[in-house]
């Protein structure tokens, strides 16, 4: 699902590259970021989500589901990054 969606978001980004519509750019960035994170690239996905959040946060009732999914993806990315660091560095939870 997400691999195809990322390709579609890339195409939409290319077509709307000169747009001054912050909401459109934010929605594309946030939604693409969710898919990128779900595909395993948490760092890039989180960065894209953070780019899109300000625009969608201006209309929270209209973008409730998108914002929920974005925050869940950010949380998962943060957890995965912490888990990787603890495994790689040998940290232990006490």
KAKA-V538827 format. One record per residue. N is the residue number from 1. OMEGA is omega in degrees with one decimal (NA if undefined). Layout:
n=<N/N>
omega=<OMEGA/OMEGA>
This chain:
n=<1/2/3/4/5/6/7/8/9/10/11/12/13/14/15/16/17/18/19/20/21/22/23/24/25/26/27/28/29/30/31/32/33/34/35/36/37/38/39/40/41/42/43/44/45/46/47/48/49/50/51/52/53/54/55/56/57/58/59/60/61/62/63/64/65/66/67/68/69/70/71/72/73/74/75/76/77/78/79/80/81/82/83/84/85/86/87/88/89/90/91/92/93/94>
omega=<-173.8/179.4/178.1/179.7/179.4/177.1/178.8/177.2/176.0/-179.9/178.9/177.2/-179.7/-179.1/-175.3/-174.1/-178.3/-175.7/173.9/-178.0/-177.1/-179.9/177.8/-180.0/179.4/179.5/179.1/-178.5/-178.4/-177.3/176.4/179.6/177.2/-179.9/179.0/178.7/178.9/179.1/174.2/178.4/-174.2/-176.4/178.9/179.0/179.7/179.0/178.1/178.5/-178.8/176.3/-175.6/-175.5/-176.1/-178.4/-177.8/177.1/177.3/179.7/-171.9/-179.2/179.5/-174.6/-176.9/-177.3/179.1/-179.2/176.6/-179.2/179.5/-179.6/175.0/178.6/177.3/178.4/177.9/179.0/179.4/179.0/-179.7/178.8/178.5/179.1/178.2/179.8/-178.9/178.7/-177.0/-175.3/179.0/178.1/176.4/174.3/178.4/NA>
